[in-house]
Amino acid sequence: MAQKPSIPKGTRDFSPLETARRNYIFDTIRDVFRLYGFRPIETPAMENLSTLMGKYGDEGDKLLFKILNSGDFLAKADHELIATGETARVASQICEKGLRYDLTVPFARYVVQHRAELQFPFKRFQIQPVWRADRPQKGRYREFYQCDADIVGSDSLANEIELLQLIDEVFTRFGIRIAIKLNNRKVLAGIAETLGAADKIIDITVAIDKLDKIGIEQVNAELIERGLTPEAVERLQPILSISGSIDERLDTIESLLADSPTGLLGVKELREVTAATLALGLNAELDLDFSLARGLNYYTGTIIEVKALDVAIGSITGGGRYDNLTGVFGMPGISGVGISFGADRIYDVLTALELFPEESARPTTIMFANLGTPEAAMAMKVIKQMRQAGISAEIYPDNTKMKKQMGWADDHKIPYVAIIGETELSQNKLTLKNMSTGEQTLVSPEEAIDILKK
Amino acid sequence: MAQKPSIPKGTRDFSPLETARRNYIFDTIRDVFRLYGFRPIETPAMENLSTLMGKYGDEGDKLLFKILNSGDFLAKADHELIATGETARVASQICEKGLRYDLTVPFARYVVQHRAELQFPFKRFQIQPVWRADRPQKGRYREFYQCDADIVGSDSLANEIELLQLIDEVFTRFGIRIAIKLNNRKVLAGIAETLGAADKIIDITVAIDKLDKIGIEQVNAELIERGLTPEAVERLQPILSISGSIDERLDTIESLLADSPTGLLGVKELREVTAATLALGLNAELDLDFSLARGLNYYTGTIIEVKALDVAIGSITGGGRYDNLTGVFGMPGISGVGISFGADRIYDVLTALELFPEESARPTTIMFANLGTPEAAMAMKVIKQMRQAGISAEIYPDNTKMKKQMGWADDHKIPYVAIIGETELSQNKLTLKNMSTGEQTLVSPEEAIDILKK
C-alpha cells in the first residue's frame, strides 16, 4: 500500500475551491430554473441496461459503463460465448445495470414510468452527473454533470421563447457574453427537399454542420462524396451564404424554400420565436445559423446552440425540440423542448474570464486563535454568538505556535483572526486582526460582530 | 418496448416534491457545515477497486458494485477460473473500478493523494451518493446520500466540541428534538481490561451494543457464548446499570475503571467534552451510553450517536474519532474526528413529524393563463418584470381551455394565477386570482408585483 493511491482516468477530485465554484454554477442555474417554474427531479445513477441500450447508437452502447451483477454473475453466462470472446453478448449476460449516459433517456423513462402521477405539460429540471467510457482527453471526462431543463407535453412555441430567456438570464448572472444560434430541423428538411435530395437530409446536415470548422470548399467536397449531385451542391450555395439581419435572412430563406411546405413551416416558427424573443429584449446576441444541426436524429423543430463571445470554446449550452421523447418506451406523441447547460465548459469560461465572484469560494469570515483551555473556552462562546448572527467562524483546534495558526488562516484566505489571550480574557474582549491590512483592534464580542456584519 | 420501464431494485426516482425536500435537507446541512468552517470537496463516483477492496471487511467487498472494464474485458480473464466459477477472482480480473461504498475511504484516499496541497488541520465536508449491493428492504437502499464532515490532522477535543454543537445546530434548524449519545472507545477498552478480558474487547462491545435491542439477559448469555467467564459477566453488571446525572455516571465509571489507565483517559476525555459542550449550551439532550460502540474497529476515541426523540427510528447521525484514517494508504498517524448525517432517515423523521417547511416545495408564485397570441405576449412581458423582481413566474404554454389551465395551477399548488384577456390587454392590466381564497382583483403589473412580494 506504499504506492500513492489514484483515481480512475477521466475522473476528477474537486478541491474545496473547485467544489465551491462548481456549486456556484449549479446554484445559479438551479435558481433560474426555479424562477422559470421548472421543478427538480432526480433519477438513480444506475439504470437497467434494457433502458439504456440502443438509445445512443452502436458507439453509445460501447460507451456505457456496465455494472457487474452481484453474487454468482457467472451462473448466467454462456461459457461458449466467453470462450469465443463475444464480449458484447457476454457483457449483457453478466451485467443488468449501467450508469446513466445522459439525463434525457432517464427522463424519458421517468415520464413513462410515472405518467399517472404527472400533470402535463411537465416542466422538470435535473442536475446530476453522467458517465461515459469515452477516451479521456483535455476537457472531456468520464464523469461530468449535466444541467437539463425540459418542458414535455406541449408543442407551443411559448416554451422556446421561455427557454431562450432562461438562457439569457443564466449567462447574464454569470456575466458571460453569449451568442444564441437558432435553427429549425424543418428548415434543414426544406433545404434537402429543395436540393432534390430529401433522402439525404442526414448527409447534408452532417456536412454543412462543419461549415464553421472546415470551410465551404471542404463542405462542398464532402457533399459530393456523400452522393449529392454537383447541381444540388450548386443550389445549396446561396443558402450557405445568406447574410443580413435576422429578418432579411428569414425573408431570403423563405423565398429559397418556397417550394417546400415543411421548410416554410420551419421559417415561420423561427420568425415567431425570434420576433417574440427580441420583443422581450435580451442581453445575448440572437443569431440564425441554417447550418446548425446538433443531434439531428433527435430534434424535430427548433435547434438551439450557445457560444461564448469572449472565449474560443465549443458550445456551452444547447437544446431543441423533439417530437417523440418517450416513443421508445411505448408512449408516443409526447412533444417537448429542452436545453442542457455544460457545467464544465461554463467553469472553464468563468475561469478564463476571471468571472467567479469572490464569495463563491466562501472562506470562513473569522478564525479564532487557540491560546489554551480557558481562552479557547471563551473563544467558543464568542464563536457561538457570531454563528447565531450568521457569521461563519471557527477555532483553530490546537494550542500550537501562533505563527502556525496565523499561517493556516492565511492559507485559507480567512479575512479576520481573533486573538483571545490572558489580557483579553480578563477584559472579556478580543483582539480583532484584519488579515489584509494587518490592523489590530481590541473590541468587545458585540463590537466584533458589528464590524464583521458589514 | 411495450413493457413499462422500471429502475433497478433498491434505487429510487425522486419526484419534484421529494427532490425539493431532499434539497432542503442538503442545503440546511451544507449551510451549517459552512458556518462552522468546513469546506466542500467532491470525489468521483468510481474509485479504483484497489482503493475500495479490503476496507469494509469480507462482507463489504461483496457489497461493492463493480464496473465491467471497457473494451475486450475477457482478454485479461483466466478461463480456468471462469470454468471453475471463482466469481470473486474473475470479478477482479474483469473489473478495475467500483462505485464508492461510503465517503470515508474516498476521503482518506483524497487526503493521501493531495497531501502536498492540503493545509492541516483539514476540515472538509462532502455530500454525495454512495452505493451498496445490500439486499434492499424498507429504509435501506442501494443508492443513498451521505453528508459527512471531518477534521483531520488534529487530536484536540475542541473538534469534538465543535461537532456536537454543529449537530445541535443542524437539528435545531430542522426542528427535530434529539438526544446525542456519547461514549469513548478507551472506556470500552477499559471495561474489557477491568473484566480481565482485554483481548475480548470486540466480543464485549458487539454484545453490549445490543443492550437496547435485546435486553440485559440476552446480552449476558451472548457474552458467555463469546467466551467470557461468568465472573467477568458478573463484574460487567454494575457498569451496564450505571445511572444518574452525567457527572454522577462519570464518577461511577471512573471508580469502576480505576485500574485501567486507558479507561481513565477515556473518562477524562468524556468529562472534558461534555463539560465544555454543556457550558456552551445546546438544545439537544446530551447523554452518555457506555454500551455504545458503532464501527468499533474504526473508532479510537469519542463515539457519537444521535437519535430522534419523537420518532422511533435508528440512529440519524453518528460519528467519532479515529487515529489512523490514512494508514492503509501509506500515511500513518493522521488523527481525525467526523460525523455523518443520514439524509434518508432525517427525511423520514421530518415527514413523520410534518416538519418540512412549506417553502421547501417552492412552487412557482404565479402562473399566467394563456388566452392567445397577443395576450400571451403581454403576459410574457409582465412575467419578465416579475422575475426581475425575484418572483418565480411562468406562463401556461398552450392556449387551451381555461378549466384545464386552472386545474394545472391547482395541481401544482401555485398560489396565484394571472389572467390577461382582451379587456385586461386593452387596459394594460391583469386579473390576479388568489387560488386559496378565490378572490380576484384587477391590478396593474406593478401592483401585482407589490402584492406578490409580500
HADDOCK unambig.tbl for C-alpha pairs under 7 A between the chains (distance, minus, plus):
assign (segid A and resid 1 and name CA) (segid B and resid 328 and name CA) 6.56 0.50 0.50
assign (segid A and resid 1 and name CA) (segid B and resid 329 and name CA) 5.52 0.50 0.50
assign (segid A and resid 1 and name CA) (segid B and resid 330 and name CA) 5.86 0.50 0.50
assign (segid A and resid 2 and name CA) (segid B and resid 329 and name CA) 6.58 0.50 0.50
assign (segid A and resid 2 and name CA) (segid B and resid 330 and name CA) 4.97 0.50 0.50
assign (segid A and resid 4 and name CA) (segid B and resid 113 and name CA) 6.30 0.50 0.50
assign (segid A and resid 5 and name CA) (segid B and resid 51 and name CA) 6.98 0.50 0.50
assign (segid A and resid 5 and name CA) (segid B and resid 109 and name CA) 6.23 0.50 0.50
assign (segid A and resid 5 and name CA) (segid B and resid 113 and name CA) 5.99 0.50 0.50
assign (segid A and resid 5 and name CA) (segid B and resid 329 and name CA) 6.74 0.50 0.50
assign (segid A and resid 6 and name CA) (segid B and resid 113 and name CA) 6.64 0.50 0.50
assign (segid A and resid 7 and name CA) (segid B and resid 47 and name CA) 5.71 0.50 0.50
assign (segid A and resid 7 and name CA) (segid B and resid 48 and name CA) 6.03 0.50 0.50
assign (segid A and resid 8 and name CA) (segid B and resid 47 and name CA) 6.16 0.50 0.50
assign (segid A and resid 8 and name CA) (segid B and resid 48 and name CA) 5.86 0.50 0.50
assign (segid A and resid 11 and name CA) (segid B and resid 44 and name CA) 6.01 0.50 0.50
assign (segid A and resid 12 and name CA) (segid B and resid 43 and name CA) 6.62 0.50 0.50
assign (segid A and resid 12 and name CA) (segid B and resid 44 and name CA) 5.94 0.50 0.50
assign (segid A and resid 13 and name CA) (segid B and resid 42 and name CA) 5.90 0.50 0.50
assign (segid A and resid 13 and name CA) (segid B and resid 43 and name CA) 4.57 0.50 0.50
assign (segid A and resid 13 and name CA) (segid B and resid 44 and name CA) 6.24 0.50 0.50
assign (segid A and resid 14 and name CA) (segid B and resid 41 and name CA) 5.53 0.50 0.50
assign (segid A and resid 14 and name CA) (segid B and resid 42 and name CA) 5.04 0.50 0.50
assign (segid A and resid 14 and name CA) (segid B and resid 43 and name CA) 6.31 0.50 0.50
assign (segid A and resid 15 and name CA) (segid B and resid 41 and name CA) 5.19 0.50 0.50
assign (segid A and resid 16 and name CA) (segid B and resid 39 and name CA) 5.48 0.50 0.50
assign (segid A and resid 16 and name CA) (segid B and resid 40 and name CA) 4.85 0.50 0.50
assign (segid A and resid 16 and name CA) (segid B and resid 41 and name CA) 4.92 0.50 0.50
assign (segid A and resid 19 and name CA) (segid B and resid 40 and name CA) 6.01 0.50 0.50
assign (segid A and resid 19 and name CA) (segid B and resid 41 and name CA) 5.61 0.50 0.50
assign (segid A and resid 19 and name CA) (segid B and resid 42 and name CA) 6.51 0.50 0.50
assign (segid A and resid 20 and name CA) (segid B and resid 40 and name CA) 6.65 0.50 0.50
assign (segid A and resid 34 and name CA) (segid B and resid 392 and name CA) 6.65 0.50 0.50
assign (segid A and resid 35 and name CA) (segid B and resid 387 and name CA) 6.53 0.50 0.50
assign (segid A and resid 35 and name CA) (segid B and resid 391 and name CA) 6.71 0.50 0.50
assign (segid A and resid 35 and name CA) (segid B and resid 392 and name CA) 3.98 0.50 0.50
assign (segid A and resid 35 and name CA) (segid B and resid 393 and name CA) 6.28 0.50 0.50
assign (segid A and resid 36 and name CA) (segid B and resid 392 and name CA) 5.91 0.50 0.50
assign (segid A and resid 36 and name CA) (segid B and resid 393 and name CA) 5.80 0.50 0.50
assign (segid A and resid 36 and name CA) (segid B and resid 394 and name CA) 5.71 0.50 0.50
assign (segid A and resid 37 and name CA) (segid B and resid 364 and name CA) 5.24 0.50 0.50
assign (segid A and resid 37 and name CA) (segid B and resid 392 and name CA) 6.38 0.50 0.50
assign (segid A and resid 37 and name CA) (segid B and resid 393 and name CA) 6.13 0.50 0.50
assign (segid A and resid 37 and name CA) (segid B and resid 394 and name CA) 5.61 0.50 0.50
assign (segid A and resid 39 and name CA) (segid B and resid 16 and name CA) 5.47 0.50 0.50
assign (segid A and resid 40 and name CA) (segid B and resid 16 and name CA) 4.86 0.50 0.50
assign (segid A and resid 40 and name CA) (segid B and resid 19 and name CA) 6.02 0.50 0.50
assign (segid A and resid 40 and name CA) (segid B and resid 20 and name CA) 6.66 0.50 0.50
assign (segid A and resid 41 and name CA) (segid B and resid 14 and name CA) 5.53 0.50 0.50
assign (segid A and resid 41 and name CA) (segid B and resid 15 and name CA) 5.19 0.50 0.50
assign (segid A and resid 41 and name CA) (segid B and resid 16 and name CA) 4.91 0.50 0.50
assign (segid A and resid 41 and name CA) (segid B and resid 19 and name CA) 5.62 0.50 0.50
assign (segid A and resid 42 and name CA) (segid B and resid 13 and name CA) 5.91 0.50 0.50
assign (segid A and resid 42 and name CA) (segid B and resid 14 and name CA) 5.04 0.50 0.50
assign (segid A and resid 42 and name CA) (segid B and resid 19 and name CA) 6.52 0.50 0.50
assign (segid A and resid 43 and name CA) (segid B and resid 12 and name CA) 6.63 0.50 0.50
assign (segid A and resid 43 and name CA) (segid B and resid 13 and name CA) 4.58 0.50 0.50
assign (segid A and resid 43 and name CA) (segid B and resid 14 and name CA) 6.30 0.50 0.50
assign (segid A and resid 44 and name CA) (segid B and resid 11 and name CA) 6.02 0.50 0.50
assign (segid A and resid 44 and name CA) (segid B and resid 12 and name CA) 5.97 0.50 0.50
assign (segid A and resid 44 and name CA) (segid B and resid 13 and name CA) 6.25 0.50 0.50
assign (segid A and resid 47 and name CA) (segid B and resid 7 and name CA) 5.69 0.50 0.50
assign (segid A and resid 47 and name CA) (segid B and resid 8 and name CA) 6.14 0.50 0.50
assign (segid A and resid 48 and name CA) (segid B and resid 7 and name CA) 6.03 0.50 0.50
assign (segid A and resid 48 and name CA) (segid B and resid 8 and name CA) 5.85 0.50 0.50
assign (segid A and resid 51 and name CA) (segid B and resid 5 and name CA) 6.96 0.50 0.50
assign (segid A and resid 65 and name CA) (segid B and resid 67 and name CA) 6.64 0.50 0.50
assign (segid A and resid 65 and name CA) (segid B and resid 68 and name CA) 6.97 0.50 0.50
assign (segid A and resid 66 and name CA) (segid B and resid 67 and name CA) 5.75 0.50 0.50
assign (segid A and resid 66 and name CA) (segid B and resid 68 and name CA) 5.52 0.50 0.50
assign (segid A and resid 67 and name CA) (segid B and resid 65 and name CA) 6.63 0.50 0.50
assign (segid A and resid 67 and name CA) (segid B and resid 66 and name CA) 5.75 0.50 0.50
assign (segid A and resid 67 and name CA) (segid B and resid 67 and name CA) 4.52 0.50 0.50
assign (segid A and resid 67 and name CA) (segid B and resid 68 and name CA) 5.82 0.50 0.50
assign (segid A and resid 68 and name CA) (segid B and resid 65 and name CA) 6.95 0.50 0.50
assign (segid A and resid 68 and name CA) (segid B and resid 66 and name CA) 5.50 0.50 0.50
assign (segid A and resid 68 and name CA) (segid B and resid 67 and name CA) 5.81 0.50 0.50
assign (segid A and resid 68 and name CA) (segid B and resid 68 and name CA) 5.89 0.50 0.50
assign (segid A and resid 70 and name CA) (segid B and resid 133 and name CA) 6.98 0.50 0.50
assign (segid A and resid 72 and name CA) (segid B and resid 87 and name CA) 6.17 0.50 0.50
assign (segid A and resid 74 and name CA) (segid B and resid 85 and name CA) 6.56 0.50 0.50
assign (segid A and resid 74 and name CA) (segid B and resid 87 and name CA) 6.68 0.50 0.50
assign (segid A and resid 85 and name CA) (segid B and resid 74 and name CA) 6.54 0.50 0.50
assign (segid A and resid 87 and name CA) (segid B and resid 72 and name CA) 6.18 0.50 0.50
assign (segid A and resid 87 and name CA) (segid B and resid 74 and name CA) 6.68 0.50 0.50
assign (segid A and resid 109 and name CA) (segid B and resid 5 and name CA) 6.23 0.50 0.50
assign (segid A and resid 113 and name CA) (segid B and resid 4 and name CA) 6.30 0.50 0.50
assign (segid A and resid 113 and name CA) (segid B and resid 5 and name CA) 5.98 0.50 0.50
assign (segid A and resid 113 and name CA) (segid B and resid 6 and name CA) 6.64 0.50 0.50
assign (segid A and resid 119 and name CA) (segid B and resid 408 and name CA) 6.85 0.50 0.50
assign (segid A and resid 154 and name CA) (segid B and resid 397 and name CA) 6.88 0.50 0.50
assign (segid A and resid 154 and name CA) (segid B and resid 398 and name CA) 6.77 0.50 0.50
assign (segid A and resid 156 and name CA) (segid B and resid 397 and name CA) 5.78 0.50 0.50
assign (segid A and resid 156 and name CA) (segid B and resid 398 and name CA) 5.66 0.50 0.50
assign (segid A and resid 158 and name CA) (segid B and resid 397 and name CA) 5.51 0.50 0.50
assign (segid A and resid 159 and name CA) (segid B and resid 397 and name CA) 6.19 0.50 0.50
assign (segid A and resid 280 and name CA) (segid B and resid 381 and name CA) 6.23 0.50 0.50
assign (segid A and resid 328 and name CA) (segid B and resid 1 and name CA) 6.58 0.50 0.50
assign (segid A and resid 329 and name CA) (segid B and resid 1 and name CA) 5.53 0.50 0.50
assign (segid A and resid 329 and name CA) (segid B and resid 2 and name CA) 6.59 0.50 0.50
assign (segid A and resid 329 and name CA) (segid B and resid 5 and name CA) 6.74 0.50 0.50
assign (segid A and resid 330 and name CA) (segid B and resid 1 and name CA) 5.87 0.50 0.50
assign (segid A and resid 330 and name CA) (segid B and resid 2 and name CA) 4.99 0.50 0.50
assign (segid A and resid 364 and name CA) (segid B and resid 37 and name CA) 5.25 0.50 0.50
assign (segid A and resid 381 and name CA) (segid B and resid 280 and name CA) 6.23 0.50 0.50
assign (segid A and resid 387 and name CA) (segid B and resid 35 and name CA) 6.55 0.50 0.50
assign (segid A and resid 391 and name CA) (segid B and resid 35 and name CA) 6.73 0.50 0.50
assign (segid A and resid 392 and name CA) (segid B and resid 34 and name CA) 6.66 0.50 0.50
assign (segid A and resid 392 and name CA) (segid B and resid 35 and name CA) 3.99 0.50 0.50
assign (segid A and resid 392 and name CA) (segid B and resid 36 and name CA) 5.91 0.50 0.50
assign (segid A and resid 392 and name CA) (segid B and resid 37 and name CA) 6.39 0.50 0.50
assign (segid A and resid 393 and name CA) (segid B and resid 35 and name CA) 6.29 0.50 0.50
assign (segid A and resid 393 and name CA) (segid B and resid 36 and name CA) 5.80 0.50 0.50
assign (segid A and resid 393 and name CA) (segid B and resid 37 and name CA) 6.14 0.50 0.50
assign (segid A and resid 394 and name CA) (segid B and resid 36 and name CA) 5.70 0.50 0.50
assign (segid A and resid 394 and name CA) (segid B and resid 37 and name CA) 5.61 0.50 0.50
assign (segid A and resid 397 and name CA) (segid B and resid 154 and name CA) 6.87 0.50 0.50
assign (segid A and resid 397 and name CA) (segid B and resid 156 and name CA) 5.77 0.50 0.50
assign (segid A and resid 397 and name CA) (segid B and resid 158 and name CA) 5.50 0.50 0.50
assign (segid A and resid 397 and name CA) (segid B and resid 159 and name CA) 6.19 0.50 0.50
assign (segid A and resid 398 and name CA) (segid B and resid 154 and name CA) 6.78 0.50 0.50
assign (segid A and resid 398 and name CA) (segid B and resid 156 and name CA) 5.66 0.50 0.50
assign (segid A and resid 408 and name CA) (segid B and resid 119 and name CA) 6.86 0.50 0.50
